[in-house]
Amino acid sequence: MVSRTTPTLTFFPFSGHETTRVTTEASDIADTGPLSFCQELLFLHAIRDPSFRPTISEAVALEGDIDPFDLLRGLEATRAVHDSLRTTFRWRAGQCFAEVRTQLPPLAHWVVDGEGISAADLAGIMGTSVAALDPSVGRTLTSLLVRRGERRCLWVLGFHHLVSDGWSQHLYGATFSQALRNHTP
């Protein structure tokens, strides 16, 4: 029998404290509205089956001097621009609601030293990052940076399907790219 251990993930809550996210007061809600029919089906299915994670993932191979904080600044700037990435999805009075927040929900981001880990362990780490998606607290985006050597990384972004599709991925990417260009000296 082969035993396998998943490497420990380093967690960085860059947008606030975990308990703050759960107890966010209603005063930071900028807009509230019903879900689209498709969003409601996804949300209801997730309520019935907590293991159901409708996600869209992007994996990007990066080479060079990679600063995880630059990536995070770009993600935070992207989330600040797009209402969908600041939205929580809640069940209230028998109806699903989308609540756009004025403040950014905490971003789940991990940096992992992946040099020498097996493909199976890497898949387990990626699964952990996707499992962190929780639209009821506004965590609709996760970021996982796997260092594969001194100048090579694999960057995996996980989006909940409630806020992302092929069209929005393009818009998020354009905003992120602009944020990086604006920050680069």
N, C-alpha and C positions, 0 to 999 in steps of 0.2 A: 504494500500500500504506500502510495506517495503522499506525503503531507505537504501542504502549501501554506505559506503565510503571506498575507498582503502587507506590503510596507506601510508604515504609519504615515498618514497624511498630515501635512502641516497646514493648519487652517488659519486664514487671515480674514477676519471680519472688518473690511475697510470702511463700511458705511455706518457703523454703529454697533451697539452691544446687542447680543442675541436676545436678552430679555426685553430690551426696548422694542425690538421688532414685533414681538408677540403682543405687547401691551400698547401699541401705537394708538394714540387717542384719535378720535374722529375729527379733530381740528385740522389735521393735515390732509383732508380729502378735498381735492380741487373740483372734482366732477364725479357724478355717479350716473350709471345708466345700465339698462338691461344688456344681457349678452346676446350676440347673434345666435341664430339657430344652431350653427355648427359649434360655436363655443359652448353653448349650453349642453349639447350632447357630450362633448369632451369632458366638461366639468361634472355632469351627472354620472358619467361612466367612472370617473376618477373617485367620486364619493362612494360608489358601490364597491369598487375594487381598488383599494389603496395602492396595490402593486402596479396598477395601470399608469404608465408614464408616457404619454404621447409627446415625443421629443423630436427635435431636429438638431442634429449635431454637425458641427463643422470641425475638421481637423486640418491644421496648417503646419507644415514643416517650416521651421525658422532656422536660419543660419546667421552667425555673426555675434556681435556683442548684444545680447538680449537682456534688457532691464525689465524685470517683471513689473516694476512700478510704472514704467512708461505704458505698458500694456493696460494696467489698471486705470491709469489716468485717462487713457483713450476710451476704455469701457465706461467709466463714470461719466465722461463727457457725452458719450452716446446715449446713456440712460437718461441723462438730464434733458436731452433734446426730444426724445421719443416717449410720449405719454404711455404707450403700451408697455414699456419697460419699467414704468413706475406704477403699474396697476396691480391691485390685489383683486382676487375673485372670491366672492363670499356668497353664502346661502343665507338669505334673510327673509322671514315671513313667507316661506314657501316659494321663493323666487331667487334665481341667480342674479347677482349684481357685479358689475365691474366698477371698482373705485380707483380713480386716478389720484395718486398721492402727490402732494407738493414736495415732499422730501423723498430722497432715494431710499428704497428698502436696502438692507444690507446685501452686499454681493458675496456669494459663496465663491471663494477663490482658493485654489491649492497650488503650491509649488512642490514638485516631487523630484527627488533625485532618481531618475529612472535608468541610469547607466547600469547595465548588467542585469536588469530584472527580466524575467521571462515574459513572453507574449501573454500567457494566461494571467500573470499578476497584473500586467498593464491593463488587460481587459477588466479585471476586478476593480482596479483603481478608477477606470473610466466609468464603470457601473456605479461606483460610490458617488462620483460627482453628479451623475444624472439623477440618482436617487435623492439628491439634496434639493431638487426642484420642488417647490411648494407654492403654487399660485395663491393659496389662501393667505400667505404672509408676504406676497409680492416677490418671492424668489422664483422668477421666471427665466433667469439666466445664470448659468454657472460657468466658471472658468477653471481650467486645469492646465498648468504648464509643467510638462515633463521634460526635465533636462536629460538629454541623451549623450552628453559629452560636454567638453568645455565650451564649444561654440555652436552646438546643435540642440534644438528643442522641438518638441511636438506640443502645439497649443490646441487644446480641445475646448470648444465652446458648446455648451448644451443650452438649447432654448426650449421652453415649454411651447407646445403647438398652439396654445391659447393666444400667444403673442407673436408667433413667427410662422412664416411660410416662405416660399421662394421669393416672392416680391419684397417682403419686409427684410429678408436677409440682405438683399442688395442695398436697400436703404440704410440699414444698420452699418453695413460695411463701408459705404460711402461716408457716413458721418464719422465713423471710427478713423478712417484714413485721413479725413480732414483734421480731426482732433490731433492725430499724431503729427501731421505736417505743421500745425499751429504751435505745437509744443517743442518740436525739434529746433535746437539752436542753429 
